[in-house]
Amino acid sequence: MNFARRCSSEVPTLDHLADVACLSRFHFVRVFADHCQETPIEYVSRLRLEQSISNLIYHADMSITAISLEAGFSSSQAYSNAFRRKFNISPRSFRAKNQWHISEFPKNQFLVSPEMVKLPEFETGLSNIWDVTIKKIPEMRLAYVRNRSAYYYPTLRTETSFKTLIKWAKARGLWVDNSVLIGICPDNPAVTPPHLCQYDIGLDVEHGVTEDETVNIQTVPETTVATVEVTGSLNQARAAWKWLISEWLPRSGMTKAGYDYFEAFQHDAIADDYSIGTGLICLPVSGLQAGIAKHPSNGQKTDKYGFTAK
């Protein structure tokens, strides 16, 4: 799954994916479909189309042809045909209706979630509702537990993933007073079907920590992010994400960078029942030099998440 998501040079074939998984083609298809609720080819095709939507929304200067080639299609016509079959709208029409955020798109979590329809509609040009800080997050090596479920519904599976990771870390002496959990959300909930949205809950670990039956390991590259600290209900976090992406970003002079969205939760913000009271939402951006280090020198002080703000 990770390889297919990050394979940008060319569209991986079924044989290539099976080789990466070290399984026969037949066994790989059966196991993958059972685990992911879609075949490998369906998964790759869906990812390519969903990832192309980011370019349609955030990069108005990028042509449909360039977007189609980056998505692995041989031509803009092939891309448009596949896009229309999947979403019942052409890429050009979709772009015209959805700039900076998705407002017209069927069967997504924003529309089907009763909580999302209660969120406020923000006015273009509205002054800052939340304080935004630009940070440069260093490379992180995360031991993580993966959860696949809707981002905008309370779900026992997400709480169980937090519990599983914290229990694993405590057993190895890795859960300490300044621990920070990272929640990586690579999918756009306005596009990806709710039950297929991926959420990886991870803890930054040293190279001596290896994968086992509980956790996998992934590396998150150094990233500049726009951050908002959110305290309160889950709806506050939902509203903050919506405002940061759809209202703050267009006015910031920056663009969405090609990295995954993520959230950070400090050790003492996670209650005994694994509910979270305070968190930092992080939007990867480009167009500004933050110049920040995880272990700063020259007297710089880190915040409670271990990051240094500019």
SELUM-609858 format. One record per residue (C-alpha): residue number from 1; residue in three letters; chain; x, y, z. Coordinates in steps of 0.02 Angstrom, whole numbers. Example, Ala and Ser with C-alpha at 12.3 -4.5 7.8 and 13.67 -1.06 7.14 Angstrom:
BEGIN
[1; ALA; A; [615; -225; 390]],
[2; SER; A; [684; -53; 357]],
***
This chain:
BEGIN
[1; MET; A; [0; 0; 0]],
[2; ASN; A; [140; 121; 45]],
[3; PHE; A; [237; 80; -113]],
[4; ALA; A; [86; 106; -226]],
[5; ARG; A; [45; 271; -141]],
[6; ARG; A; [221; 340; -162]],
[7; CYS; A; [266; 267; -330]],
[8; SER; A; [267; 425; -435]],
[9; SER; A; [383; 379; -578]],
[10; GLU; A; [260; 263; -666]],
[11; VAL; A; [100; 168; -633]],
[12; PRO; A; [151; 4; -550]],
[13; THR; A; [93; -154; -636]],
[14; LEU; A; [12; -300; -546]],
[15; ASP; A; [170; -405; -569]],
[16; HIS; A; [277; -264; -497]],
[17; LEU; A; [165; -247; -345]],
[18; ALA; A; [166; -435; -315]],
[19; ASP; A; [357; -434; -326]],
[20; VAL; A; [367; -292; -198]],
[21; ALA; A; [252; -391; -83]],
[22; CYS; A; [358; -548; -110]],
[23; LEU; A; [204; -649; -154]],
[24; SER; A; [143; -741; -307]],
[25; ARG; A; [27; -641; -416]],
[26; PHE; A; [-124; -750; -373]],
[27; HIS; A; [-93; -750; -185]],
[28; PHE; A; [-55; -564; -183]],
[29; VAL; A; [-220; -518; -269]],
[30; ARG; A; [-319; -627; -149]],
[31; VAL; A; [-235; -562; 9]],
[32; PHE; A; [-235; -380; -47]],
[33; ALA; A; [-419; -381; -93]],
[34; ASP; A; [-465; -463; 71]],
[35; HIS; A; [-368; -334; 172]],
[36; CYS; A; [-405; -176; 71]],
[37; GLN; A; [-583; -211; 9]],
[38; GLU; A; [-527; -178; -170]],
[39; THR; A; [-408; -262; -292]],
[40; PRO; A; [-230; -197; -315]],
[41; ILE; A; [-273; -123; -484]],
[42; GLU; A; [-430; -39; -415]],
[43; TYR; A; [-325; 30; -272]],
[44; VAL; A; [-191; 101; -386]],
[45; SER; A; [-319; 175; -506]],
[46; ARG; A; [-417; 256; -365]],
[47; LEU; A; [-258; 329; -287]],
[48; ARG; A; [-201; 403; -452]],
[49; LEU; A; [-366; 490; -483]],
[50; GLU; A; [-387; 550; -304]],
[51; GLN; A; [-210; 616; -296]],
[52; SER; A; [-235; 711; -459]],
[53; ILE; A; [-377; 806; -377]],
[54; SER; A; [-251; 896; -267]],
[55; ASN; A; [-173; 972; -423]],
[56; LEU; A; [-344; 1020; -492]],
[57; ILE; A; [-389; 1109; -329]],
[58; TYR; A; [-226; 1191; -276]],
[59; HIS; A; [-130; 1221; -438]],
[60; ALA; A; [-236; 1324; -557]],
[61; ASP; A; [-85; 1358; -667]],
[62; MET; A; [-58; 1172; -701]],
[63; SER; A; [-135; 1112; -864]],
[64; ILE; A; [-250; 962; -876]],
[65; THR; A; [-121; 880; -989]],
[66; ALA; A; [17; 902; -859]],
[67; ILE; A; [-97; 835; -722]],
[68; SER; A; [-145; 684; -827]],
[69; LEU; A; [37; 640; -865]],
[70; GLU; A; [86; 659; -681]],
[71; ALA; A; [-58; 542; -637]],
[72; GLY; A; [16; 411; -755]],
[73; PHE; A; [-106; 427; -900]],
[74; SER; A; [-46; 424; -1080]],
[75; SER; A; [-150; 575; -1130]],
[76; SER; A; [-269; 705; -1062]],
[77; GLN; A; [-411; 617; -1153]],
[78; ALA; A; [-375; 451; -1066]],
[79; TYR; A; [-367; 543; -900]],
[80; SER; A; [-529; 637; -931]],
[81; ASN; A; [-619; 477; -980]],
[82; ALA; A; [-560; 386; -823]],
[83; PHE; A; [-602; 537; -714]],
[84; ARG; A; [-777; 550; -786]],
[85; ARG; A; [-810; 363; -764]],
[86; LYS; A; [-755; 372; -582]],
[87; PHE; A; [-831; 537; -528]],
[88; ASN; A; [-966; 573; -659]],
[89; ILE; A; [-889; 742; -700]],
[90; SER; A; [-746; 800; -812]],
[91; PRO; A; [-584; 863; -734]],
[92; ARG; A; [-610; 1034; -811]],
[93; SER; A; [-787; 1051; -741]],
[94; PHE; A; [-731; 986; -572]],
[95; ARG; A; [-591; 1116; -565]],
[96; ALA; A; [-712; 1257; -610]],
[97; LYS; A; [-826; 1211; -465]],
[98; ASN; A; [-696; 1169; -333]],
[99; GLN; A; [-553; 1292; -307]],
[100; TRP; A; [-451; 1277; -146]],
[101; HIS; A; [-580; 1164; -68]],
[102; ILE; A; [-713; 1043; -126]],
[103; SER; A; [-888; 1113; -117]],
[104; GLU; A; [-977; 1013; -253]],
[105; PHE; A; [-937; 829; -252]],
[106; PRO; A; [-1056; 682; -221]],
[107; LYS; A; [-1050; 551; -84]],
[108; ASN; A; [-905; 619; 17]],
[109; GLN; A; [-887; 631; 205]],
[110; PHE; A; [-925; 817; 207]],
[111; LEU; A; [-1097; 783; 136]],
[112; VAL; A; [-1143; 618; 218]],
[113; SER; A; [-1082; 661; 394]],
[114; PRO; A; [-1216; 744; 500]],
[115; GLU; A; [-1078; 831; 597]],
[116; MET; A; [-997; 909; 444]],
[117; VAL; A; [-1154; 996; 383]],
[118; LYS; A; [-1157; 1091; 548]],
[119; LEU; A; [-988; 1171; 516]],
[120; PRO; A; [-990; 1358; 478]],
[121; GLU; A; [-967; 1427; 303]],
[122; PHE; A; [-819; 1545; 309]],
[123; GLU; A; [-820; 1706; 210]],
[124; THR; A; [-680; 1737; 86]],
[125; GLY; A; [-559; 1865; 155]],
[126; LEU; A; [-613; 1835; 334]],
[127; SER; A; [-484; 1885; 463]],
[128; ASN; A; [-391; 1745; 551]],
[129; ILE; A; [-503; 1642; 663]],
[130; TRP; A; [-355; 1539; 727]],
[131; ASP; A; [-173; 1585; 752]],
[132; VAL; A; [-67; 1505; 615]],
[133; THR; A; [117; 1469; 645]],
[134; ILE; A; [238; 1412; 510]],
[135; LYS; A; [354; 1274; 568]],
[136; LYS; A; [485; 1164; 488]],
[137; ILE; A; [461; 986; 546]],
[138; PRO; A; [618; 879; 538]],
[139; GLU; A; [624; 707; 461]],
[140; MET; A; [533; 583; 572]],
[141; ARG; A; [550; 394; 580]],
[142; LEU; A; [381; 335; 640]],
[143; ALA; A; [330; 169; 715]],
[144; TYR; A; [146; 168; 671]],
[145; VAL; A; [-20; 76; 679]],
[146; ARG; A; [-135; 95; 529]],
[147; ASN; A; [-321; 128; 541]],
[148; ARG; A; [-441; 134; 394]],
[149; SER; A; [-608; 217; 431]],
[150; ALA; A; [-700; 381; 407]],
[151; TYR; A; [-607; 535; 469]],
[152; TYR; A; [-764; 625; 523]],
[153; TYR; A; [-856; 492; 621]],
[154; PRO; A; [-813; 443; 800]],
[155; THR; A; [-741; 269; 781]],
[156; LEU; A; [-688; 139; 907]],
[157; ARG; A; [-557; 77; 785]],
[158; THR; A; [-462; 243; 794]],
[159; GLU; A; [-463; 240; 985]],
[160; THR; A; [-403; 59; 980]],
[161; SER; A; [-258; 109; 867]],
[162; PHE; A; [-204; 244; 989]],
[163; LYS; A; [-217; 119; 1132]],
[164; THR; A; [-120; -14; 1038]],
[165; LEU; A; [24; 103; 995]],
[166; ILE; A; [37; 178; 1170]],
[167; LYS; A; [34; 4; 1250]],
[168; TRP; A; [170; -53; 1130]],
[169; ALA; A; [277; 101; 1168]],
[170; LYS; A; [257; 85; 1357]],
[171; ALA; A; [311; -97; 1352]],
[172; ARG; A; [474; -44; 1270]],
[173; GLY; A; [507; 110; 1375]],
[174; LEU; A; [472; 226; 1228]],
[175; TRP; A; [322; 317; 1303]],
[176; VAL; A; [389; 462; 1407]],
[177; ASP; A; [326; 628; 1473]],
[178; ASN; A; [370; 726; 1315]],
[179; SER; A; [309; 595; 1191]],
[180; VAL; A; [212; 661; 1041]],
[181; LEU; A; [98; 554; 934]],
[182; ILE; A; [84; 594; 749]],
[183; GLY; A; [-76; 556; 654]],
[184; ILE; A; [-47; 552; 466]],
[185; CYS; A; [-202; 577; 358]],
[186; PRO; A; [-151; 560; 174]],
[187; ASP; A; [-326; 552; 101]],
[188; ASN; A; [-447; 692; 62]],
[189; PRO; A; [-609; 650; 153]],
[190; ALA; A; [-706; 750; 25]],
[191; VAL; A; [-649; 626; -108]],
[192; THR; A; [-599; 458; -33]],
[193; PRO; A; [-742; 343; 17]],
[194; PRO; A; [-759; 350; 207]],
[195; HIS; A; [-717; 167; 241]],
[196; LEU; A; [-557; 180; 136]],
[197; CYS; A; [-482; 334; 220]],
[198; GLN; A; [-311; 293; 293]],
[199; TYR; A; [-250; 359; 461]],
[200; ASP; A; [-77; 310; 527]],
[201; ILE; A; [-45; 341; 711]],
[202; GLY; A; [142; 348; 742]],
[203; LEU; A; [280; 385; 867]],
[204; ASP; A; [453; 452; 818]],
[205; VAL; A; [581; 316; 858]],
[206; GLU; A; [767; 287; 838]],
[207; HIS; A; [841; 174; 703]],
[208; GLY; A; [866; 32; 827]],
[209; VAL; A; [677; 9; 838]],
[210; THR; A; [615; -112; 705]],
[211; GLU; A; [449; -173; 636]],
[212; ASP; A; [359; -313; 726]],
[213; GLU; A; [186; -391; 736]],
[214; THR; A; [112; -229; 806]],
[215; VAL; A; [196; -84; 714]],
[216; ASN; A; [267; -43; 544]],
[217; ILE; A; [399; 90; 509]],
[218; GLN; A; [388; 236; 389]],
[219; THR; A; [492; 393; 364]],
[220; VAL; A; [410; 563; 351]],
[221; PRO; A; [524; 686; 259]],
[222; GLU; A; [571; 857; 326]],
[223; THR; A; [421; 967; 293]],
[224; THR; A; [369; 1149; 311]],
[225; VAL; A; [194; 1159; 383]],
[226; ALA; A; [63; 1287; 430]],
[227; THR; A; [0; 1240; 603]],
[228; VAL; A; [-151; 1279; 710]],
[229; GLU; A; [-169; 1219; 890]],
[230; VAL; A; [-347; 1163; 923]],
[231; THR; A; [-423; 1137; 1095]],
[232; GLY; A; [-596; 1068; 1127]],
[233; SER; A; [-714; 957; 1033]],
[234; LEU; A; [-684; 855; 877]],
[235; ASN; A; [-795; 977; 785]],
[236; GLN; A; [-671; 1116; 827]],
[237; ALA; A; [-534; 1017; 741]],
[238; ARG; A; [-646; 987; 591]],
[239; ALA; A; [-688; 1171; 577]],
[240; ALA; A; [-505; 1221; 597]],
[241; TRP; A; [-451; 1103; 458]],
[242; LYS; A; [-586; 1170; 343]],
[243; TRP; A; [-539; 1351; 379]],
[244; LEU; A; [-351; 1322; 363]],
[245; ILE; A; [-366; 1238; 193]],
[246; SER; A; [-509; 1333; 113]],
[247; GLU; A; [-486; 1509; 183]],
[248; TRP; A; [-313; 1535; 256]],
[249; LEU; A; [-211; 1446; 122]],
[250; PRO; A; [-280; 1546; -28]],
[251; ARG; A; [-238; 1709; 61]],
[252; SER; A; [-67; 1655; 126]],
[253; GLY; A; [33; 1668; -35]],
[254; MET; A; [88; 1488; -12]],
[255; THR; A; [33; 1327; -97]],
[256; LYS; A; [-7; 1152; -35]],
[257; ALA; A; [153; 1049; -37]],
[258; GLY; A; [156; 870; -99]],
[259; TYR; A; [160; 789; 73]],
[260; ASP; A; [26; 714; 183]],
[261; TYR; A; [-77; 813; 307]],
[262; PHE; A; [-43; 764; 487]],
[263; GLU; A; [-88; 801; 667]],
[264; ALA; A; [18; 802; 826]],
[265; PHE; A; [-40; 757; 1000]],
[266; GLN; A; [65; 784; 1155]],
[267; HIS; A; [79; 650; 1290]],
[268; ASP; A; [-24; 742; 1421]],
[269; ALA; A; [-164; 787; 1298]],
[270; ILE; A; [-215; 603; 1284]],
[271; ALA; A; [-335; 554; 1422]],
[272; ASP; A; [-349; 384; 1505]],
[273; ASP; A; [-494; 341; 1390]],
[274; TYR; A; [-384; 393; 1240]],
[275; SER; A; [-490; 545; 1200]],
[276; ILE; A; [-390; 698; 1145]],
[277; GLY; A; [-417; 873; 1211]],
[278; THR; A; [-281; 972; 1121]],
[279; GLY; A; [-194; 941; 956]],
[280; LEU; A; [-90; 1027; 822]],
[281; ILE; A; [-154; 1015; 644]],
[282; CYS; A; [-17; 1028; 513]],
[283; LEU; A; [-42; 1078; 330]],
[284; PRO; A; [114; 1050; 221]],
[285; VAL; A; [152; 1209; 123]],
[286; SER; A; [283; 1276; 4]],
[287; GLY; A; [336; 1451; -41]],
[288; LEU; A; [414; 1503; 126]],
[289; GLN; A; [579; 1462; 208]],
[290; ALA; A; [550; 1417; 390]],
[291; GLY; A; [728; 1371; 439]],
[292; ILE; A; [682; 1271; 593]],
[293; ALA; A; [767; 1122; 675]],
[294; LYS; A; [704; 986; 791]],
[295; HIS; A; [855; 999; 906]],
[296; PRO; A; [893; 1185; 890]],
[297; SER; A; [1057; 1269; 932]],
[298; ASN; A; [1102; 1447; 975]],
[299; GLY; A; [976; 1459; 1115]],
[300; GLN; A; [820; 1419; 1014]],
[301; LYS; A; [679; 1342; 1117]],
[302; THR; A; [564; 1205; 1059]],
[303; ASP; A; [378; 1207; 1092]],
[304; LYS; A; [289; 1067; 1183]],
[305; TYR; A; [278; 966; 1022]],
[306; GLY; A; [467; 970; 998]],
[307; PHE; A; [453; 1090; 851]],
[308; THR; A; [523; 1266; 836]],
[309; ALA; A; [413; 1401; 762]],
[310; LYS; A; [480; 1543; 655]],
***
